[in-house]
Amino acid sequence: MFATVGFGDIAAVTDGTRAVVSAQIVCNLIFLALVVRLFVLAAKHRRQQVGEKPITDESP
């Protein structure tokens, strides 16, 4: 599922394949961002269930 930018043994040669690989890289970045967001939301939800104070950027 994840793509490289051509530093390995297999590299995209034609413009069409470069476009496909570029689109795949962008989709992979979006996918990874969604996975990270899912973990962050799950952690926030768990902290609320336990009753811990939310983490803020403000200093006391």
C-alpha positions as YAML, in Angstrom:
chain: A
units: angstrom
residues:
- id: 1
  name: MET
  ca: [0.00, 0.00, 0.00]
- id: 2
  name: PHE
  ca: [2.77, 2.45, 0.79]
- id: 3
  name: ALA
  ca: [4.87, 3.86, -2.04]
- id: 4
  name: THR
  ca: [8.41, 5.06, -2.42]
- id: 5
  name: VAL
  ca: [9.62, 8.01, -4.43]
- id: 6
  name: GLY
  ca: [11.94, 5.98, -6.64]
- id: 7
  name: PHE
  ca: [14.98, 5.41, -4.44]
- id: 8
  name: GLY
  ca: [14.63, 1.63, -4.55]
- id: 9
  name: ASP
  ca: [15.03, -0.99, -7.24]
- id: 10
  name: ILE
  ca: [11.68, -0.14, -8.85]
- id: 11
  name: ALA
  ca: [11.05, 3.41, -10.04]
- id: 12
  name: ALA
  ca: [8.23, 5.01, -12.01]
- id: 13
  name: VAL
  ca: [9.46, 5.87, -15.50]
- id: 14
  name: THR
  ca: [6.56, 7.30, -17.48]
- id: 15
  name: ASP
  ca: [4.53, 10.37, -16.61]
- id: 16
  name: GLY
  ca: [1.42, 8.27, -16.06]
- id: 17
  name: THR
  ca: [3.05, 5.98, -13.54]
- id: 18
  name: ARG
  ca: [4.65, 8.94, -11.78]
- id: 19
  name: ALA
  ca: [1.20, 10.51, -11.44]
- id: 20
  name: VAL
  ca: [-0.23, 7.29, -10.02]
- id: 21
  name: VAL
  ca: [2.62, 6.94, -7.52]
- id: 22
  name: SER
  ca: [2.30, 10.60, -6.53]
- id: 23
  name: ALA
  ca: [-1.43, 10.17, -5.92]
- id: 24
  name: GLN
  ca: [-0.74, 7.03, -3.91]
- id: 25
  name: ILE
  ca: [1.78, 8.87, -1.73]
- id: 26
  name: VAL
  ca: [-0.74, 11.64, -1.03]
- id: 27
  name: CYS
  ca: [-3.44, 9.08, -0.19]
- id: 28
  name: ASN
  ca: [-1.02, 7.28, 2.14]
- id: 29
  name: LEU
  ca: [-0.28, 10.53, 3.98]
- id: 30
  name: ILE
  ca: [-4.00, 11.16, 4.39]
- id: 31
  name: PHE
  ca: [-4.48, 7.59, 5.64]
- id: 32
  name: LEU
  ca: [-1.68, 7.95, 8.19]
- id: 33
  name: ALA
  ca: [-3.12, 11.26, 9.40]
- id: 34
  name: LEU
  ca: [-6.52, 9.61, 9.90]
- id: 35
  name: VAL
  ca: [-4.96, 6.74, 11.86]
- id: 36
  name: VAL
  ca: [-3.11, 9.19, 14.12]
- id: 37
  name: ARG
  ca: [-6.33, 11.16, 14.61]
- id: 38
  name: LEU
  ca: [-8.17, 7.97, 15.53]
- id: 39
  name: PHE
  ca: [-5.58, 7.14, 18.20]
- id: 40
  name: VAL
  ca: [-5.67, 10.68, 19.60]
- id: 41
  name: LEU
  ca: [-9.47, 10.66, 19.80]
- id: 42
  name: ALA
  ca: [-9.43, 7.23, 21.45]
- id: 43
  name: ALA
  ca: [-6.93, 8.47, 24.04]
- id: 44
  name: LYS
  ca: [-9.04, 11.57, 24.74]
- id: 45
  name: HIS
  ca: [-12.15, 9.45, 25.10]
- id: 46
  name: ARG
  ca: [-10.38, 7.08, 27.50]
- id: 47
  name: ARG
  ca: [-9.09, 9.99, 29.60]
- id: 48
  name: GLN
  ca: [-12.64, 11.31, 29.88]
- id: 49
  name: GLN
  ca: [-13.92, 7.89, 30.97]
- id: 50
  name: VAL
  ca: [-11.27, 7.64, 33.67]
- id: 51
  name: GLY
  ca: [-12.00, 11.17, 34.81]
- id: 52
  name: GLU
  ca: [-8.57, 12.66, 34.31]
- id: 53
  name: LYS
  ca: [-8.17, 16.33, 33.58]
- id: 54
  name: PRO
  ca: [-7.62, 17.09, 29.89]
- id: 55
  name: ILE
  ca: [-4.13, 18.10, 28.82]
- id: 56
  name: THR
  ca: [-3.87, 21.78, 27.86]
- id: 57
  name: ASP
  ca: [-1.08, 23.92, 26.51]
- id: 58
  name: GLU
  ca: [-1.57, 26.53, 29.24]
- id: 59
  name: SER
  ca: [0.94, 26.79, 32.06]
- id: 60
  name: PRO
  ca: [-0.44, 26.81, 35.63]
...
